[in-house]
Amino acid sequence: MTTKLEVERQKLYDTDYLRWMETTVEKLRVRDYSNIDWENLIAEIEDIGRR
């Protein structure tokens, strides 16, 4: 089941990558791990590893 928060995270990632990145970094800084878009963050890290 997909929650509203998960849908909002995916929408931000798809529509405003820079804002998604800034939001993700800020959440990591304050250790707000429960609200991080883990799926897309992991995909981005994997992509960096392939470059």
Chimera marker file (.cmm) of the C-alpha trace (Angstrom):
<marker_set name="trace">
<marker id="1" x="0.000" y="0.000" z="0.000" r="1" g="1" b="0" radius="0.5"/>
<marker id="2" x="1.370" y="3.401" z="-0.977" r="1" g="1" b="0" radius="0.5"/>
<marker id="3" x="0.934" y="6.212" z="1.515" r="1" g="1" b="0" radius="0.5"/>
<marker id="4" x="0.213" y="9.840" z="0.688" r="1" g="1" b="0" radius="0.5"/>
<marker id="5" x="3.696" y="10.813" z="1.912" r="1" g="1" b="0" radius="0.5"/>
<marker id="6" x="5.340" y="8.298" z="-0.437" r="1" g="1" b="0" radius="0.5"/>
<marker id="7" x="3.353" y="9.674" z="-3.367" r="1" g="1" b="0" radius="0.5"/>
<marker id="8" x="4.356" y="13.242" z="-2.465" r="1" g="1" b="0" radius="0.5"/>
<marker id="9" x="8.050" y="12.241" z="-2.244" r="1" g="1" b="0" radius="0.5"/>
<marker id="10" x="7.929" y="10.590" z="-5.658" r="1" g="1" b="0" radius="0.5"/>
<marker id="11" x="6.133" y="13.580" z="-7.154" r="1" g="1" b="0" radius="0.5"/>
<marker id="12" x="8.791" y="15.963" z="-5.826" r="1" g="1" b="0" radius="0.5"/>
<marker id="13" x="11.551" y="13.755" z="-7.195" r="1" g="1" b="0" radius="0.5"/>
<marker id="14" x="9.882" y="13.648" z="-10.601" r="1" g="1" b="0" radius="0.5"/>
<marker id="15" x="8.980" y="17.337" z="-10.827" r="1" g="1" b="0" radius="0.5"/>
<marker id="16" x="11.682" y="19.296" z="-8.972" r="1" g="1" b="0" radius="0.5"/>
<marker id="17" x="14.911" y="17.328" z="-8.626" r="1" g="1" b="0" radius="0.5"/>
<marker id="18" x="16.888" y="20.180" z="-7.044" r="1" g="1" b="0" radius="0.5"/>
<marker id="19" x="14.242" y="20.743" z="-4.373" r="1" g="1" b="0" radius="0.5"/>
<marker id="20" x="14.067" y="16.984" z="-3.769" r="1" g="1" b="0" radius="0.5"/>
<marker id="21" x="17.848" y="16.902" z="-3.290" r="1" g="1" b="0" radius="0.5"/>
<marker id="22" x="17.855" y="19.906" z="-0.931" r="1" g="1" b="0" radius="0.5"/>
<marker id="23" x="14.993" y="18.424" z="1.081" r="1" g="1" b="0" radius="0.5"/>
<marker id="24" x="16.709" y="15.049" z="1.290" r="1" g="1" b="0" radius="0.5"/>
<marker id="25" x="20.008" y="16.576" z="2.429" r="1" g="1" b="0" radius="0.5"/>
<marker id="26" x="18.260" y="18.629" z="5.093" r="1" g="1" b="0" radius="0.5"/>
<marker id="27" x="16.416" y="15.564" z="6.394" r="1" g="1" b="0" radius="0.5"/>
<marker id="28" x="19.699" y="13.680" z="6.594" r="1" g="1" b="0" radius="0.5"/>
<marker id="29" x="21.337" y="16.574" z="8.460" r="1" g="1" b="0" radius="0.5"/>
<marker id="30" x="18.633" y="16.633" z="11.125" r="1" g="1" b="0" radius="0.5"/>
<marker id="31" x="18.471" y="12.823" z="11.182" r="1" g="1" b="0" radius="0.5"/>
<marker id="32" x="14.810" y="12.740" z="10.096" r="1" g="1" b="0" radius="0.5"/>
<marker id="33" x="15.283" y="9.246" z="8.716" r="1" g="1" b="0" radius="0.5"/>
<marker id="34" x="11.622" y="8.283" z="8.756" r="1" g="1" b="0" radius="0.5"/>
<marker id="35" x="10.766" y="10.932" z="6.155" r="1" g="1" b="0" radius="0.5"/>
<marker id="36" x="13.542" y="10.333" z="3.643" r="1" g="1" b="0" radius="0.5"/>
<marker id="37" x="12.712" y="9.167" z="0.141" r="1" g="1" b="0" radius="0.5"/>
<marker id="38" x="14.889" y="6.078" z="0.522" r="1" g="1" b="0" radius="0.5"/>
<marker id="39" x="13.949" y="4.437" z="-2.768" r="1" g="1" b="0" radius="0.5"/>
<marker id="40" x="15.086" y="7.357" z="-4.911" r="1" g="1" b="0" radius="0.5"/>
<marker id="41" x="18.060" y="8.177" z="-2.683" r="1" g="1" b="0" radius="0.5"/>
<marker id="42" x="19.368" y="4.633" z="-3.038" r="1" g="1" b="0" radius="0.5"/>
<marker id="43" x="18.833" y="4.766" z="-6.802" r="1" g="1" b="0" radius="0.5"/>
<marker id="44" x="20.814" y="8.025" z="-6.979" r="1" g="1" b="0" radius="0.5"/>
<marker id="45" x="23.689" y="6.579" z="-4.948" r="1" g="1" b="0" radius="0.5"/>
<marker id="46" x="23.771" y="3.483" z="-7.145" r="1" g="1" b="0" radius="0.5"/>
<marker id="47" x="23.844" y="5.713" z="-10.228" r="1" g="1" b="0" radius="0.5"/>
<marker id="48" x="26.805" y="7.668" z="-8.833" r="1" g="1" b="0" radius="0.5"/>
<marker id="49" x="28.630" y="4.377" z="-8.322" r="1" g="1" b="0" radius="0.5"/>
<marker id="50" x="28.183" y="3.480" z="-11.989" r="1" g="1" b="0" radius="0.5"/>
<marker id="51" x="29.639" y="6.727" z="-13.316" r="1" g="1" b="0" radius="0.5"/>
<link id1="1" id2="2" r="1" g="1" b="0" radius="0.2"/>
<link id1="2" id2="3" r="1" g="1" b="0" radius="0.2"/>
<link id1="3" id2="4" r="1" g="1" b="0" radius="0.2"/>
<link id1="4" id2="5" r="1" g="1" b="0" radius="0.2"/>
<link id1="5" id2="6" r="1" g="1" b="0" radius="0.2"/>
<link id1="6" id2="7" r="1" g="1" b="0" radius="0.2"/>
<link id1="7" id2="8" r="1" g="1" b="0" radius="0.2"/>
<link id1="8" id2="9" r="1" g="1" b="0" radius="0.2"/>
<link id1="9" id2="10" r="1" g="1" b="0" radius="0.2"/>
<link id1="10" id2="11" r="1" g="1" b="0" radius="0.2"/>
<link id1="11" id2="12" r="1" g="1" b="0" radius="0.2"/>
<link id1="12" id2="13" r="1" g="1" b="0" radius="0.2"/>
<link id1="13" id2="14" r="1" g="1" b="0" radius="0.2"/>
<link id1="14" id2="15" r="1" g="1" b="0" radius="0.2"/>
<link id1="15" id2="16" r="1" g="1" b="0" radius="0.2"/>
<link id1="16" id2="17" r="1" g="1" b="0" radius="0.2"/>
<link id1="17" id2="18" r="1" g="1" b="0" radius="0.2"/>
<link id1="18" id2="19" r="1" g="1" b="0" radius="0.2"/>
<link id1="19" id2="20" r="1" g="1" b="0" radius="0.2"/>
<link id1="20" id2="21" r="1" g="1" b="0" radius="0.2"/>
<link id1="21" id2="22" r="1" g="1" b="0" radius="0.2"/>
<link id1="22" id2="23" r="1" g="1" b="0" radius="0.2"/>
<link id1="23" id2="24" r="1" g="1" b="0" radius="0.2"/>
<link id1="24" id2="25" r="1" g="1" b="0" radius="0.2"/>
<link id1="25" id2="26" r="1" g="1" b="0" radius="0.2"/>
<link id1="26" id2="27" r="1" g="1" b="0" radius="0.2"/>
<link id1="27" id2="28" r="1" g="1" b="0" radius="0.2"/>
<link id1="28" id2="29" r="1" g="1" b="0" radius="0.2"/>
<link id1="29" id2="30" r="1" g="1" b="0" radius="0.2"/>
<link id1="30" id2="31" r="1" g="1" b="0" radius="0.2"/>
<link id1="31" id2="32" r="1" g="1" b="0" radius="0.2"/>
<link id1="32" id2="33" r="1" g="1" b="0" radius="0.2"/>
<link id1="33" id2="34" r="1" g="1" b="0" radius="0.2"/>
<link id1="34" id2="35" r="1" g="1" b="0" radius="0.2"/>
<link id1="35" id2="36" r="1" g="1" b="0" radius="0.2"/>
<link id1="36" id2="37" r="1" g="1" b="0" radius="0.2"/>
<link id1="37" id2="38" r="1" g="1" b="0" radius="0.2"/>
<link id1="38" id2="39" r="1" g="1" b="0" radius="0.2"/>
<link id1="39" id2="40" r="1" g="1" b="0" radius="0.2"/>
<link id1="40" id2="41" r="1" g="1" b="0" radius="0.2"/>
<link id1="41" id2="42" r="1" g="1" b="0" radius="0.2"/>
<link id1="42" id2="43" r="1" g="1" b="0" radius="0.2"/>
<link id1="43" id2="44" r="1" g="1" b="0" radius="0.2"/>
<link id1="44" id2="45" r="1" g="1" b="0" radius="0.2"/>
<link id1="45" id2="46" r="1" g="1" b="0" radius="0.2"/>
<link id1="46" id2="47" r="1" g="1" b="0" radius="0.2"/>
<link id1="47" id2="48" r="1" g="1" b="0" radius="0.2"/>
<link id1="48" id2="49" r="1" g="1" b="0" radius="0.2"/>
<link id1="49" id2="50" r="1" g="1" b="0" radius="0.2"/>
<link id1="50" id2="51" r="1" g="1" b="0" radius="0.2"/>
</marker_set>
